[in-house]
Amino acid sequence: MKNSKRYYVLSSELVNDIKNLKNMIESSEDIAIFTHSNADPDAITSSYALWKLIKQLNPQSRCKVVLHEGMSRVSKNVINTLGLDINIFTEKLDIKPSIIIIVDTASSTQLGNAINHLNDKCIIIDHHTVGDLVNRCELAIVIPTSKATSELITYIYDILNVDMSSDVATALLTGIMFDSRHLSLADKDLMYVILFLLEKGASLQKSKRALHREMDISEKIARIKASLRATVFRYNDLLIALTCVGAHEASAANAMIELGYDAV
């Protein structure tokens, strides 16, 4: 990536798709970016960075990131901590887009009510296992081996040689940190992407702050209840916990895993 030398390999077909994406963006007046319901940080940061890229390639275009069913609490913290422009996000589609770009979403069920707005010119950019949306899109930029959609957006910036500001680099790093579980899932390609983003001015400290959140009292109680109510089974060297809570199930399960259980 540095000095025009790339340390990753994309197929020639994928590179051509990225160039076709550029042509479609440059020839469109109205563009909408869709992502999945309850958008997580990777969905938010990749959409934000894509919006910035679109405005560089086609400054006159009207473009919005449409969050039909809102975003997660962590995503709100990401936007506030990184100071992302909240005005590019909307919950209602108030334009008739020439193209719709679907980000970080593999299945039509993840789009919620947004599925009703899809038109003939759809593009998908995603890192998940291929789902049914690929068959509805004119162009698909999908790499299931990537750890985050923010990683794919980084490739797109690099292939198209589009300037990346430090705030975009930090946003993309934050999305990658979230989806890679703070780099615990990182491979060689992703580490080169991280280096590229750091060279563009990304702040690891800001990314960590953006993903940090304080637990409210109800979440703390749910975690404690999960531990107190646990029934423990042992299978060979595995410890399995069976418990029950009425809220914050994922957080409670993570707390149990951190305590030492192998499965909850």
C-alpha positions as CSV (number, residue, x, y, z in Angstrom):
1,M,0.0,0.0,0.0
2,K,2.8,2.4,0.9
3,N,4.7,3.8,-2.1
4,S,2.1,2.2,-4.4
5,K,3.2,-1.3,-3.3
6,R,0.2,-3.4,-2.2
7,Y,0.7,-6.3,0.3
8,Y,-2.7,-7.9,-0.5
9,V,-3.9,-9.6,-3.6
10,L,-7.4,-9.0,-5.0
11,S,-8.6,-10.9,-8.1
12,S,-8.6,-9.0,-11.4
13,E,-12.4,-9.5,-11.4
14,L,-12.8,-7.8,-8.1
15,V,-10.5,-4.9,-9.1
16,N,-12.7,-4.4,-12.2
17,D,-15.8,-4.4,-10.0
18,I,-14.3,-1.7,-7.9
19,K,-13.6,0.4,-11.0
20,N,-17.2,-0.2,-12.2
21,L,-18.3,1.0,-8.7
22,K,-16.4,4.2,-9.4
23,N,-18.1,4.7,-12.8
24,M,-21.6,4.1,-11.3
25,I,-21.0,6.6,-8.5
26,E,-19.7,9.2,-10.9
27,S,-22.7,8.9,-13.2
28,S,-25.4,9.0,-10.5
29,E,-27.1,12.1,-9.0
30,D,-28.8,10.5,-6.1
31,I,-27.2,7.7,-4.1
32,A,-28.5,5.9,-1.0
33,I,-26.4,3.8,1.3
34,F,-28.3,1.1,3.2
35,T,-27.1,-1.2,6.0
36,H,-28.6,-3.7,8.4
37,S,-31.1,-3.1,11.2
38,N,-29.7,-1.9,14.5
39,A,-26.5,-0.9,12.7
40,D,-23.3,-1.9,14.5
41,P,-20.0,0.1,14.5
42,D,-18.6,-1.6,11.4
43,A,-21.8,-0.8,9.5
44,I,-21.7,2.8,10.6
45,T,-18.0,3.4,9.9
46,S,-17.9,1.7,6.6
47,S,-21.1,3.6,5.5
48,Y,-19.5,6.9,6.7
49,A,-16.3,6.2,4.9
50,L,-18.2,5.2,1.7
51,W,-20.2,8.5,1.9
52,K,-16.9,10.4,2.1
53,L,-15.5,8.5,-0.9
54,I,-18.7,9.2,-2.9
55,K,-18.5,12.9,-2.2
56,Q,-14.9,13.0,-3.5
57,L,-15.7,11.1,-6.7
58,N,-19.0,13.0,-7.3
59,P,-19.2,16.2,-5.3
60,Q,-22.5,17.2,-6.8
61,S,-24.3,14.0,-5.9
62,R,-26.9,13.9,-3.2
63,C,-26.1,11.0,-0.9
64,K,-27.5,9.8,2.4
65,V,-26.9,6.8,4.8
66,V,-30.3,5.4,5.5
67,L,-30.8,3.7,8.9
68,H,-34.3,2.4,8.6
69,E,-34.3,0.7,12.0
70,G,-31.7,2.7,13.9
71,M,-28.3,1.9,15.3
72,S,-26.8,0.2,18.3
73,R,-25.9,2.0,21.5
74,V,-22.2,1.3,20.8
75,S,-22.6,2.8,17.4
76,K,-24.0,6.0,18.9
77,N,-21.0,6.2,21.1
78,V,-18.7,5.7,18.1
79,I,-20.4,8.6,16.3
80,N,-20.2,10.9,19.3
81,T,-16.6,10.0,20.3
82,L,-15.2,10.3,16.7
83,G,-17.3,13.3,15.9
84,L,-18.7,11.9,12.7
85,D,-21.2,14.1,10.9
86,I,-24.6,13.0,12.2
87,N,-26.3,14.9,9.3
88,I,-25.3,12.2,6.7
89,F,-27.5,9.7,8.6
90,T,-31.2,9.5,8.3
91,E,-34.0,7.1,9.2
92,K,-36.2,8.0,6.2
93,L,-35.3,7.9,2.5
94,D,-36.2,11.4,1.2
95,I,-34.7,11.0,-2.3
96,K,-35.3,8.7,-5.2
97,P,-31.9,7.2,-5.6
98,S,-30.3,6.3,-8.9
99,I,-28.3,3.6,-7.2
100,I,-28.6,2.0,-3.7
101,I,-25.4,0.6,-2.1
102,I,-26.0,-2.0,0.5
103,V,-23.2,-2.2,3.1
104,D,-22.3,-4.9,5.6
105,T,-25.5,-6.9,4.9
106,A,-25.8,-10.3,3.3
107,S,-29.5,-11.2,3.7
108,S,-32.6,-9.3,2.7
109,T,-34.1,-10.1,6.1
110,Q,-31.5,-7.9,7.8
111,L,-32.7,-4.8,5.9
112,G,-36.1,-4.7,7.6
113,N,-38.5,-2.3,5.9
114,A,-35.7,-1.0,3.7
115,I,-36.1,-4.0,1.4
116,N,-39.2,-2.3,-0.1
117,H,-37.0,0.5,-1.5
118,L,-34.6,-1.7,-3.5
119,N,-34.5,-0.8,-7.2
120,D,-32.8,-2.3,-10.3
121,K,-29.5,-0.6,-9.6
122,C,-28.2,-2.1,-6.4
123,I,-24.7,-2.7,-5.3
124,I,-23.5,-4.8,-2.3
125,I,-20.3,-4.3,-0.4
126,D,-19.9,-6.9,2.3
127,H,-17.6,-9.3,4.1
128,H,-20.1,-12.0,5.3
129,T,-20.9,-15.3,3.7
130,V,-22.8,-14.7,0.4
131,G,-26.6,-14.3,1.0
132,D,-29.6,-13.8,-1.1
133,L,-29.0,-10.0,-1.7
134,V,-26.2,-10.8,-4.2
135,N,-28.8,-12.1,-6.6
136,R,-30.7,-8.8,-6.4
137,C,-27.7,-6.6,-7.0
138,E,-26.1,-5.5,-10.3
139,L,-22.7,-5.3,-8.7
140,A,-21.2,-7.3,-5.8
141,I,-18.0,-6.5,-4.0
142,V,-18.0,-9.4,-1.4
143,I,-14.9,-10.9,0.3
144,P,-16.2,-13.4,2.9
145,T,-12.6,-14.0,4.2
146,S,-12.3,-10.3,5.2
147,K,-12.9,-9.5,8.9
148,A,-14.9,-6.4,8.4
149,T,-16.7,-4.3,5.7
150,S,-14.4,-1.4,6.8
151,E,-11.5,-3.5,5.5
152,L,-13.2,-3.7,2.1
153,I,-13.8,0.0,2.0
154,T,-10.1,0.5,2.7
155,Y,-9.3,-1.6,-0.3
156,I,-11.6,0.5,-2.4
157,Y,-9.9,3.7,-1.3
158,D,-6.5,2.2,-2.2
159,I,-7.5,0.7,-5.5
160,L,-9.2,3.9,-6.7
161,N,-6.3,6.1,-5.2
162,V,-8.8,8.3,-3.4
163,D,-7.4,10.6,-0.7
164,M,-8.2,9.4,2.8
165,S,-8.4,11.9,5.7
166,S,-7.3,10.9,9.2
167,D,-10.9,11.0,10.5
168,V,-12.0,8.5,7.8
169,A,-8.9,6.3,8.7
170,T,-9.9,6.4,12.4
171,A,-13.5,5.5,11.6
172,L,-12.4,2.5,9.4
173,L,-10.0,1.4,12.1
174,T,-12.8,1.5,14.6
175,G,-15.1,-0.6,12.5
176,I,-12.3,-3.2,12.0
177,M,-11.5,-3.2,15.7
178,F,-15.1,-4.0,16.5
179,D,-15.7,-6.7,14.0
180,S,-12.4,-8.4,14.5
181,R,-12.9,-8.5,18.3
182,H,-10.1,-6.0,18.9
183,L,-7.9,-7.7,16.3
184,S,-8.2,-11.2,17.9
185,L,-9.4,-12.5,14.5
186,A,-6.8,-10.6,12.5
187,D,-4.8,-12.2,9.7
188,K,-1.8,-11.0,7.7
189,D,-3.9,-9.0,5.2
190,L,-5.8,-7.2,7.9
191,M,-2.6,-6.3,9.7
192,Y,-1.4,-4.6,6.5
193,V,-4.7,-2.8,6.3
194,I,-4.2,-1.6,9.9
195,L,-0.7,-0.3,9.0
196,F,-2.1,1.5,6.0
197,L,-4.8,3.2,8.1
198,L,-2.2,4.2,10.8
199,E,-0.1,5.8,8.0
200,K,-3.1,7.7,7.0
201,G,-3.4,9.2,10.5
202,A,-5.8,6.8,12.2
203,S,-5.8,7.0,16.0
204,L,-5.8,3.7,17.8
205,Q,-6.5,5.6,21.1
206,K,-9.6,7.2,19.7
207,S,-10.9,3.9,18.3
208,K,-10.5,2.3,21.7
209,R,-12.4,5.1,23.4
210,A,-15.1,5.0,20.8
211,L,-15.7,1.3,21.4
212,H,-15.6,1.6,25.2
213,R,-18.9,2.0,27.0
214,E,-20.0,2.0,30.7
215,M,-22.5,-0.6,31.6
216,D,-25.7,0.7,33.1
217,I,-27.1,-0.8,36.3
218,S,-29.6,-3.1,34.6
219,E,-26.8,-4.8,32.6
220,K,-24.7,-5.2,35.7
221,I,-27.6,-6.9,37.5
222,A,-28.2,-9.2,34.5
223,R,-24.6,-10.3,34.6
224,I,-24.7,-11.0,38.3
225,K,-28.1,-12.9,38.0
226,A,-26.7,-15.0,35.3
227,S,-23.8,-16.1,37.5
228,L,-26.0,-16.7,40.6
229,R,-28.6,-18.8,38.6
230,A,-26.0,-20.9,36.7
231,T,-26.2,-24.7,36.7
232,V,-22.9,-26.1,35.8
233,F,-22.2,-29.3,33.8
234,R,-18.8,-30.8,33.1
235,Y,-18.2,-32.8,29.9
236,N,-14.6,-34.1,29.9
237,D,-12.5,-30.9,30.1
238,L,-15.4,-28.5,29.2
239,L,-17.4,-26.5,31.7
240,I,-20.9,-25.7,30.4
241,A,-23.3,-23.3,32.2
242,L,-27.1,-23.2,31.9
243,T,-28.6,-20.0,33.2
244,C,-31.5,-17.6,32.6
245,V,-31.9,-13.8,32.4
246,G,-34.6,-11.6,31.0
247,A,-32.4,-8.9,29.4
248,H,-28.8,-8.3,28.2
249,E,-28.4,-11.9,27.3
250,A,-25.3,-11.4,25.1
251,S,-23.5,-9.4,27.8
252,A,-24.4,-11.9,30.5
253,A,-23.1,-14.8,28.3
254,N,-19.9,-12.9,27.6
255,A,-19.4,-12.4,31.4
256,M,-19.9,-16.1,32.0
257,I,-17.3,-16.9,29.4
258,E,-14.9,-14.5,31.0
259,L,-15.4,-16.3,34.3
260,G,-14.1,-19.4,32.8
261,Y,-17.0,-21.3,31.3
262,D,-16.4,-22.9,27.9
263,A,-20.1,-22.6,26.8
264,V,-23.2,-20.8,28.1
